[in-house]
Amino acid sequence: MTIRYACLLPLLCASLLDAASPQKGTEILWDKYGVAHVYAKTTEDLFYCYGYAQAQSHGDLLLHLYGESRGRAAEYFGPSHLEDDKWVWTNSVPQRSQKWLEMQTPQFRSYMEAFAKGINDYAAKHPGALSAESKRVLPVTALDPIQHTHRIVHFTYMAPRRLAAAGAAPVTEAMLQETPESVGSNGWAVAPAHTAAGHTLLLGNPHLAWGGWQTYYEIQLTAPGINLYGASQVGFPVLRFMASEYLGFNQTVNGLDAADLYRIKTTEGGYSFDGAVRPFEKSQYTLKIRQADGSMKSETFPVLSTIHGPVIRQQGGETVALRVAALDRPFLLEQYWQMATAHNFEQYQKAVARLQVPWFNIIYGDRDGHIEYLYNGTVPRRKSGDLRYWAGVVPGDTSETLWTDYLTYEELPKSIDPPVGFVHNTNDPPWNASWPNSLDPDKYPAYIAPRNISFRAERSLRMLYEDKKLTYDQFILNKHSTRAELADRILPDLLKAVDQYGTPLAKQATAVLKAWDRQAEASSQGAVLFYEWAVQFMGGPAMGSQTGFAVPYDLKLPLETPRGLKDPAKAAQQLDAAAAKVVKEHGSLDVPWGEVMRFQFAGLDLPGNGGFGNLGIFRVITFGDVHGATRSQTHGETWISAVEFSKPMKLKVLMTYGNSSQPGSKHQGDQLPLLARKELRTAWHTRAEVMANLESRDRF
């Protein structure tokens, strides 16, 4: 079978004819931070305005992302995108997305059509606002938001392209115990009994890269019976982080194993499965590739598929196929919408229990006092094996390893209204969602999640557990915490080790560390030194290894373990090396954190604060490699929302890098000074507040 994607164009364009223009009186009010406040007459008009607003704020990025999700980025933008296109087609994203579009209810499909029309109408009204390159992707159709979310959720989060290039090295226990720095989000929900004012508190705080598909967009969406405030990634037509007067939810990456690799035994005529030979399904795709002079070349590539899924690599005599969960669940976007528009816990539960959203922890809170942590997703129901087994490449020649079903909502780890009065997650496994521990991992399948925990998670637990009556102000102060839990845990032992084993330079370093405030504030002296030591002590820049501790992590003692130095002499040597590195790169052992770690974005250059999550810092900012004598942020604090479900609702927010990526927009980086000052904005979410802070408006 050969597919040339041009044959899909009639299907892509058909839905454009059905979308209507908004009713008179629908409008978008733009505030002074470039946030769109949609006031729509119908739900369809709301989605239209959502698409229109995204196109104004992020039009070039939005269209680039949609081009990539179509598997046509090489045609639109050039050969550097070819391998990404091949990943899209290898995994049948365009064909499956078309089927998913056809399966939507007529009502929800009308929402997608309206969203697409909003994008197209913005482009038509403002032809000079978008780049010539991005306009190659126009027109957008109802298929694009479905196709894009499918690519990002299933084949970027769950099954990234790097799987096609990865080696088949055995997965070790140590690897499963590591806490990767590349993912990071925080989520809290605090019940009324645990707060000073008796109102539920909810924190949303995703940490992703500052650009590309990971970019968040802030918006308010109102229509009859609907008033939502929140954020989602550019290109998504629904909110993934939101609050209404009734409830709110946030998400963190959970790392759920919902994509498995299978070792295929090839044989003459196909591959072996359960003692028989099956033929490979064969497809062939022809992709266009734009050249520098604008001309096109074509490249055709084959795809082999097995009962498990497509073959994604053949190397060293090994053939590996990929099986991804939830490819039979087309209602991800509709579920998000139903969750957001619920008015109480019962309605929300009905929506979230659909498990159409195949990944992500979900943290929930509402005005009635309910809170929930859910280890959400489509977890394959496997016959045997632990997480280490399934994280590797498993035999593909037997139905014993071929899962065809998923755990139900009732079977997933969750904590609903725990007696302690809070739930949290910081990308760690579900077992300490509240404390004292409310989830026993022995009651769940061994393949569901590891039992490790990060120091960021321990810092999160400590702040929530130790403050029994949180005020809204303290809640926000805790969110901004830059205290390094790792330093509190290990620094006294390190100082003793250096006293016994240290070089003169290491002993000079301990004098700096003794005076350090154990925080990563811009003025903190000693934080750079401790960071460089931790890089060595915890196995490299990601600082994911906990093998250097004398006492390993104990699930029952999350605020006390891991602790101690397994090898004090080695730790002292590592401090000597760290001190030498700091002196060489920065001239002194006590260089302030903010002199080295910088917020550099959209022409601004400000002293940084916050730091690496694996240091046990809750306010996560990942800083990149040293250039000259400084490091710039690459990942971390993005969208921040802190809600108190009082009457009226209190809502403070921040979009750290600003709410627009369009060239020349004054809203690129305009919120960065607030980040540097550790301040949130009061979200203007009543019409009177918006009108008092109005920048412009669009009437339809």
N, C-alpha and C positions, 0 to 999 in steps of 0.2 A: 504494500500500500504506500503510495506516495502522496504527501499532502503539501500543497503550496498554499500558504496562508491567505493568498488573495481570494480563494474560494469562499472564505468566511466573511468577506466584506458585506455581501447582501444581508447576512444575519446581523452583522454589527450595526448596520445603518438603519435597519427596519424600525427599531424602537424610537428613533428620532422623530418620526412622523406623528407619534401619539402624544408626546409631552406638550402640555399646555403652558401658556405664559401665566405668571402670577396674577391673582386677582388685584384689582385696584385697592390701594391702601396698604399693601404689603411693602415693608421697607427694611432697610439695614441701616442702623445707626452705628457709626464708627467712633469709638472713644479715642482719647488722647494717647493711648498705648497701642492703637491700631487693632483693637479687639472689635469684632463685628457682633452687634446685638441684633438678632433677627426678630422682627415682629411680623409674623405671617398670618394670613387669613385662613389657611388650611394647612394640613400636614404636608401635602404635596408642595405647597409654596415654601414651607420651611426647608424642605430638602433642596428646592431650587435655589434658595438664598444661600444655603450652606455651600453648594457647588460654586455659586457666583463669588462668594466671599473667599473661598480657598483659591480661586483663580486670581483674584485681585492680590491676595497676600503672598501666594506661593506659586503663581501660574507656571513659571518656567520649570520649577522643581516638579510640580504636579504632573505636567505633561511628559517630562522625562521619565518619571516613575511609571506612568501608564504605558509609555512606549516600551520600557523594559519588561513590564508585566505581560505585554502582548507577545513577547519574544521577537520583537522587530527592532530592537535598539540598534543593532548593527546597520540596519537599513536607514534608520533615521539619523544616527549619530556617528557611525564609523566602526571600524574593525575591532576596536578595543572592547566592544560589547559582545563579540561573537560567542564567547564561551558561556556568558550568562544567557544568551538566547538559546543556546543548545540545551542548557539546564532546564529552561522553561518548557521546551518542546519534548525533551526526553521524558519529562514527568507529566506530559499531556495537559498542561495547565490551560491552554486555550480551548481545547476540545471539551474538557471537563467543565470549565467555567461556562461555556455556552449551554451545556446541559443543565447546570445549576441555575442559570438565568431562566431557562424555560420552566424550571420547577418552582420558582418563586410564586407566591400567591399573587393574584392580579393587583391587589392593593400594594404590596411591598415592591413589586416590579414597577408600579407607577412612581414610587418614591425614587427608585434608582434612575428612572427616565427623567424625572424632574431634576435630580442632582446633576445628571449629565447635561441637560439643557441649560442649567445655570452656568456651567463652565463654558459651554459653546456661546451663549449669549454674551457673557463677559468678553470673550475673545472677539466677537463680532463688533461689539460696541467700542472696544479699546484696541484696535489693531496694532497700535504702536507700543502697547504696554508689554507685549510678549516677544521673545526673541524669535527670529526667523527659524532657528533650529527647532525650538520647541513647537512652533506652529505646524511643523510637519506631521505631528501626531493628531491634529484636529481632523475631523470632529470626534469628540468623545461620545460614547454611547452608554447605555445602561449596563453593558457587559463590562466596561472598564473598571468600575469600583469593585465588582465581584471578582474579576480576574486579578486585580491588584491585591486585594486582601487575601485571596487564595495563595498567590505567590509568596507574599510576605509571611503569612502565618504558617503555611504548610511547608514551603520550600525555601524559607530563609531562617525563620525561628526553629522550626521542628527538624527540618532536613536541609541544612545549608549545603551549598555547592561544594564546599571543601570535602565532603564525604566522597566525592568522585575521585579526589586526588590523594586521599589519605591512605597510608600504608596499613597493613593488617597486623601491626604489632599488638601483642597481647595486652589487654587491659588489666592493670594491676590494682591491688587493693589501695595502694598509695594514691593512684590517679583518681580513684573514686572518692577519696577523702579530701582531695584538694578543693579549695574554694576559689573559683576563677574570678579574676578582677574584671574581666571583660563584660560581665553581666552585673547589673546592680539596680535594684529598686527597693524602696522602703514603703511599707504600708502599715498603718495603725488604725484600729477602731477601738474606742474606749467607751464602755457602757456608763450610763448615768450614775450608777452607784460608786464608780471610781473617779468621779469628777466633782469639783467643788460646787458647781452651779446646778448639777443634776441634769445635764444635757449630754447627749452622745457627741463624741468628738471623732473626727475622721481625717486621716492624713493620707494624701496621695503624693508620691515622690519617686517617679521613674527616673532611672539613670541610664541614658544611652548616649551615643555619639552626637556631637553638635553639627549635624548636617545629614544630607542624603535621605534615604528612606526612613531613618530614625527620627526625623524632625517632627516635633509636635506642633499642633495648632490649637489655639485657645478660641473659644466662641461661646456665645449664649444663643440658645434656640428656643423661641417662644411661638406658640400657636394656641388656638383654643384648647384648654385642658393640658397644655404642655409648657413647662418652663424649666429648661435644663441649662446648667452651666458646667463647662468642663473642657476637655481636650482629647484629641486623638492624633494619630500620625497622619501626616499629609497624604491625601488620596483616599483615606477611609471616610465613608459617608455617614458614619455613626460615631458616637463618643465611646471611648474605652475608659475614660476617667471622668466621673460626673457627680454632680450633686443637684438635687431638686429640693423643694421644701419638704418633701416626704422622706427621701433616702439618698444614699450615695454609694458608689463602689469604686474601688481602685484595683490595680493589678500589679503583680510582680512576676518576673520570669521564674518558672519552677523547674526547668530542666527535666521535665517528665520524659521518660523514654517512650516515645511514640513513633520512632522510626528505627527500623532494624535492618541490618545488613545480613545477607544470606550468601553462603558459599555454594555456587552452582557447580554440579558435576556435569561437565559437557560430555557428550558422546556423539557418535555418528548419527546425524539426523536430528539432534536436539540436545536434551538434557535429561538426567535421571531424576525420577521422583516416585517414591514408593515402589521401587522395583520395576517401573515401566519407563519407557522413553517418551517424552513429550516434545513436540516441535516448538521452537521459539516462535512467538508472534513477531513479525517483521514489519517495521514501518520505515519510511524514508521521508526526510524533510529537506526542502530546498529553501535556503535563506539568502536574502539579498544583503550585500555588504557595500555600504557607501564608501567611495574612495575620496581622497583629498580634493580631487577636481570635480566632485559631484557625480561622477559616473558610478555605475553599479557593477559589481561582480556577484556571482552566485556561488554558493557552496552547498553541496548535497551531503547529508550525513545519515547513516542508518541507525536505527534503534532496535535492539532485541529486547523482548519482554518475556518474562516467565510468569508462572502462577503467583509469584510473590510480588512482582512489579518489574520495572525496567532494569536492565543491566546498566550499571553506572560506571563500571570499570572492568577492564580486562588487562591484567599486567602480571608478569612473572608466572604465567601459566594459571593464574587464578581468575575466575569469573565471579563477580559480585553483583547481586541484585539488591534493590532497595524496596522495602515495604513501609509505607507511611500510613498512619492511622487517620481515620475520619474523612477519607476521600469519598465516603458514601453519605456525608452529612452536609447538605448544601445550604443550611439556614443559619450560618454563623452571624451574618449581619442582622438578620431579623431577630435573633436571640438577643444580641446587644441592645437593639431598639426596645424590645419588650422588657428587658431588665431596667433600662433607663426610664421608661415611662410607667413602670409599676408605681403604685401608691402605697403599698404596704409590704410587709415581709412575706405574707402568703403569696401575693402576686409575683413578687421577685423570685421566691423559691420555685414557683411553677415554671418561670422562664429559665432560671439557671439550671434546673434539673434536666433540661432538654439535652445538655452536653453537646450542643452544636459548636460551641467554642472549644477547640480541641487542646488548648494549652493554657498556661498562666494560672498562678494563684489568684484568687479573688478575695478581697477584703471588703466587707459590707458593714454599713451602719445606718440607722434610721432614727427618725424623730420619736418613735415609740419606745426606743431604748434597746432594740435588738441589734446584736452584732454577730458577725460570722466570719470565720476564716475557712476557705475551701481550697483544698489541693485539687484544683479543677483540671479536667481534661479527659481525653479518650485514652484510658490506659488499656492496652491490649490484655485480654484474658489469656494468660499463658499456662500451659500445662505443668511446667516445672521451670527450674532455673532461678538464679538470683540476679541482682543487678549487674554484677561483674560479668556474668555469662552473657546477658543480653546486650551489654555495652560493647561486646566484641563482634566478630563475624561468626554467625551460627550456621550449622549445617542446613543446607537447602534441599537435600535429597529425600526428606521425609516429612510427612504431614504432622509429625509430633511437634515440630517447631513452627508450623504455619498457623498463626492465630487468625481467627475470623470474627471475634466478638470482643466487647469491651466491658470493663467493670461498670456497674451502674452508679448513679449518683449516690445511692445509699451505701455503696461499698467504698466510696472514696474517703480519705481522711478529711475531717472537718471538725471545727469547734464552734458550736452555736451557744451564745449567751453563757460562757463559762463563769463559774462562781468568782474567779479572781477579778473579772470585770474588764478584761482587755484581750484582744488578739493582735497579732503582728506577723509580719513576714519581711525578711530581707534577702530573699532568694535562697534561703536555707531550706532543708527538708521540713516536713510538716510537724515533726514530733513535738517541738516546743513552741507551737503556735500561741500558747498561753503558758503561764507558769504560776503555781506548780503544774507539772506536765499533765496534760489531759488526754494525750494520745499515746497508746502503747504500740510501737512498731511491730511487736510480735503478733498482733492481731490482724496484720495486713500481709499481703504477699511479699515475699522477699525481694521481688523485682521492682517494687513500687518506688522506693527512694532510699538513698544512703542514710547513715546515722550521724554524719558529721555536722558541724555547725561552725559558722565563721565568727570572728571576733566582732564584726559589725552586728551580727545577730545578738551576741551576748551584750553588747553595749545597748542595743535596742531593748532587750529584756530588762536589763538593769534599770534603765530610766523609767520604764513603765511600771515595774514591780515596786520600786522603792518610793515612788510618789503616789500615795494612796488616794489623794484628792486633788487631781490635776485641775488647774485653772486653764482657761483658753490661752492666756498669755504664756504660762509656763509650758504648755503643750508646744507652742511655737518656739520658745527658747530651746526646748529639748530637741526639736527638729533641727535646729541650727548647730547642735553640739559638734564640736571638733575634737573632743577629748578622745585620746587613743586608748582604747580598752587594753590593747596589747601592752602598752607601756605600764599601765597600772598592774598588769598581771606579771610581767617579767622583769621590769627594770630593777627592782630591789635585788633580784638574783644576779642580774648582769653586773651590777655595781660590786657585789661581793666577789664575783668571779674575777673581775679586773683587779680588785685589791690583791687577790692571791696570784693570778697568772699574767696580769697585764704588763705591757710594755710602758715605757714612760709616756709615749703618745696616747696610748689607750687610757692611761690614768688622767692625762689632761682632758681627754674626752669625757670621763666620768664627772669631772667638775662641771662641765657644761650641762650634762644630763641631770645632775642633781639640782641645778638651778632652773631647769626647764619646767614650764607649767603643764607639761604633758598634753598640750593642745596643739592644733594646727591653725592658729590664728596668724594673720599676716606678720605680727610682731614676735611670734614665738621663736625664741632662740634655743636651739637644741633639737627642734623637730626635723630639720634636714639631716642632722647627724644620726638621729634614731632611725629615720627612714632608710638611710644607706646601710645601717647595720641590719635592719629587718630584711632588706632585700637579700642579704647573704644568709641570714639565719633561717629564712623561710623559703629558700630554694630558687631565688631569682626574682625578676621584676614583678611578676604576678603575685609573689608572696603567698602562694597557695598551699605550701606544705607545712604541716604541723608535726613533722617527725622529729624535730629537735627538742621537743619538750620531754621532761622526765616523766611526767604523769599525763597520759593521753586524755582526750576528751571523754567525759562520762555523761551520758544522756541525762542521768539523774542529778548531775551537779553542773549545770550549764554556766553558773556564775562563778565557779571555782576552778574549772578545768577547761583546757589543758593548762599545766603550770610546771614551773621548775625547768632547769637546764639539764638535759641529758649529758652534755659534755661541756662543763664550765670552761675548761681551758680553750676549747675550740671557739666558744662564744666570745672569749676575751680576744682571741686572735682576729675574729671577725670584726670586732670593734676597732682594733688597730688598723685593719685594712679600710674600714669605712671612714675612719678619721683621716687617713692619708688621702683618700679620694676627695673628701669634702675640702680639705686644705688646698689640694691641687686645683679643683674646679672653681672654688669660691673664695679662697684666700684666708678663711678663718673658720674655726670649728663652730662658732656661735652665730653664723650668718642667719639673719631672720628668714623665716619660712616665705614670707611674701616678697622678699627680694629675689628669691629663686623661682618660686611657683607663681606664675602670672596668669591673669585673665586677659587674654589677647584675642580680640574678636572685633570685626567690623571697624578696624582702625583704632580701637581702644586698647590700652595697655595698663592694667590696674593690678595692684598687689593682690595675690590670691589668698584664699583661706579655704578650709576644708581639705580633704585629702583622701588617700587610698583606703578603700573599704576594708581591706585585709589588715590594716593597722588597727582595726576596731573603731574607725571613725564613721559616725553615722552620716555626717554631711559629706557625701562622696563627691570628690572631684579627682579624676585620674589625670595626672599631668604626664606629658609625653617625654621624649628624650631631651637631653640637654643640648641646647643650641647656644653657643657662646657660654654664658653662665646662667641661663634661665631655661625654664620649662614652661610650656603653654598647655592649657587644658585641652584634652582630647575627648573627654567623656565624663559624664557625671550628672550633677544637678541639671534638670531640664525643666519639666513642668512640676510645680509645687502647688498643692492646694491644701488648706487647713480649714475644716468646716466645724462649726458648732451648731447643732440642730436646736437652736433656741428660737424664740419667736420675737422679732424676725431672725432668720438665719444669719449667722456671721460667716463670712467667707473671705479669706485672705489667700492671695495667689501670687505666683511669679512665673513668667516664661523667660528663663534666664537669658537667652540669646535674642529675645525680641520676637514679635509675632509676624514677621515678614522676612522672606528671603529674596524678594525681588530687588534687582539692582537699583540703587538709588533711593530705596525706601528709607525714611528716617526711623522706621521701627526695626531696622537691623541693629541690634546691640543696644537699643535705648533703655533696656532694663538691666544691663550689665552693672551699672553703678549700684543698683539696689542689691544685686547679688554680692558685690564686694563689701557692702555695708551690712550684709546679713539681714536684709529687710524684705518683707512681703508687702504687696500692694493690697489695699482693700478693693475687692472686686465690686465694680459698679453693676449691680444686678437688678436694681429697681429702675423703672423708666425715668423717674425723677433724677436719680443719680447719673444715669447715662446722659440725659439732656444737659445736666449741669457740667458735664465733662465731654461735650460733643466736639468732634473734630470735623466730621462730614456725614452726609447721609445719601443713600440711594433710594429713590422712590420708584415703585413699579406700577 
